[in-house]
Amino acid sequence: MISTRGIRFLAISIVLFFPALLRGDVKELKAGAFEVQKEVLLPASPEKVYDAVTGDISGWWDHSFSAKPKRLFIEAKPGGGFWEIFNDAGDGVLHATVNYAERGKRLRFTGPLGFSGQAVTVVTTYDFLPDPVGTKFRMTCNVSGQIEDGEDKIVDAVWQHFLVERLKPYIESGDYLKKKK
């Protein structure tokens, strides 16, 4: 049986010395924010462009965590997901969650996208503006949180790639009309 004095000694020892055993490394993270905005003119109606950038997006979106995802799609409804499904077992990643969806007008999703694993919030908005050519597609990407120097330029270059090198030819070729529903 432990005496009252022994219990006090044990309690004081735990309070004084136990936290020293639990210490870990603390690293200061740089925090910041930036916005990237891009526009591209597309020869299709706002509704058609909206349909092209939602649902199955594998025809123009070529960045993924897996080498060859089974499915890559955006559920265009509030609470829907921007999903990458790796295999038949359903393994995958939720890149973002849709929080605004109005066909042919606006789509907004929030999630880490390529910053997965970092303390970052990315809010991406697609605006579909009528234009004599068809649609002025405006993408606005607001990023805040654990940001390293130069990541703003990387994000700008990635969106340039997606919109000018991938989406625009996808729409111009008419391939979006053949995509899986």
N, C-alpha and C positions, 0 to 999 in steps of 0.2 A: 504494500500500500504506500502511495506517495503522500508525503506530508503536505500541508498547506504551503509551507515554505518552498518545497520542491516544485509544486504547481506554479507558484509565482515565478520562480526562477525559470522554469520551462517557458512560461508565457512571455516573459521579458526577453528571453533568448530568441524566441520565434519572431517577436516584433522587431527586435534589433538586427538580427543576423539573417533571417530568411529572405528579406528583400534583396540582400546582396547576392544571393544565389540565383535570383530570377532576373537579374539585369541582362539586358541585351544591348546590341548596338543601336544607336539612334543616328539616323542620317537625315540631314536637312534636305528637303526637296525644293527645287525651284518651282515657283508657281507663276503662271502668266495667262494671258488670253490673247486671241487674235481672231480676225474674221477674214474669210476668203469669199469673194463673190465673183461669179463668172456668168456670162450670158452667151448663148449660141442660138442662131436662127435655124429652125428646122422646118422642112417642107411637109408639114402634116398639121392637122387641126390640134388644138389643145387637148381634146379628149383622146385622140389617137396617140399623142405623145405620152399622155398620162398612162394610158394602157401599156405603152411600150416600156415605161420605166417602173412598172409595177408587175405583180405576178412573177412569172419566170423572167429573170433578168440575166440569165447566163449567156444570152446572145451578145451582150455588150459589156457586162461587168466581168472583168477578168482578174480581180484580186481576191484571193481566198486563202483560208488557213490550210486547207487540204489541197493536195496536188490536183485532184480531180473531184470536186464535190458532186454528190449525187443530185442534189437540188440546191439552187440558189434563187431565193425569191423574196418578194416584199408583199405582205398581206396588207392591202390598201384599205385599212379600216382602223378607227381608234382602238388601241390596244393590240393591234396586229404586230407582227414581227418582221424584221429583216433577217431572214434565216439562211444559214448555210448548213445543209445536212450532208454529213460525210458518207454515210453508208446505209444499207438496209436496216441496220439495228437502230437507226435514229440518232446516232451520235452526231454532235454538231455544235454549232455556236449561234447564239442570238446576238447579232451585231448591233441591233438597235430596236427600239419599240416605236411604232407609229403613234403619234399623239394628235395628228390632224390629217384628215383625208377628205378632200372635196374634188371629185373627178373633174379633170380638165381645168382646175383652178389652182389647187395647192396641195402639196404633200409635205408633211414635216415628221421627222423621226429623230429620236434622241438615243444615243448610245455611244460606246467607245469607238466603234468602227475599227480602224487599224491600230488604235491606241489601247486595245484590250490588255489588261494587266497593269495599266497605269491609272493613277487617280485623275482621270480626265472626263469631262463631260463634253460631248460633241452634239450640237443641235444643227441638223441639216434641213434646209427648207428648199423645196422645188416650187417655183411659181411658173405657171403656164399662161403666158400673156398672148392674146390674139395679135397677129401681125399679118400684113398683106402677103408675106411669104408663107405663112402658116402659123408658127408659134415662136415667140421669143421665150426661150427656156432660160429661166434665171435660177441659179443655184447659189444659196447663201449658206456658208458653213461657219458656225461660231464655235470656237474651241476654248475651253478654260480648264485650268487645273495644272497638273504636273507636266509642264512644257519645257523641253530642252531648247537651247539655242538652235536656230535653223529649221525647226519643225514647221514653222509657218511656210517656209519656202517649199518644203517637201509636200505639204498638204496642197499648196497651190499647184505644184507640178502634177500631183496625182489627179486632181480635179481637171486640169487641162487635158491630161491623158484620157480620162473617162469621157469628158464631154466632146472634145474636138476629135480625138483619135478613135474613139469607140462608138459613142452614142450617135454622133452626127452621121458617120457612114452607115451605121445600122439603120437609121431612119431613111437616109437618102437611097439606100439600096432596095428598100421595101421589105427587107428581111423581118422587120418587126411584125409584118402582117402574117408571117408564117409561124410565129412562135407558138409554143404549147400554151394552152389555156389553163 
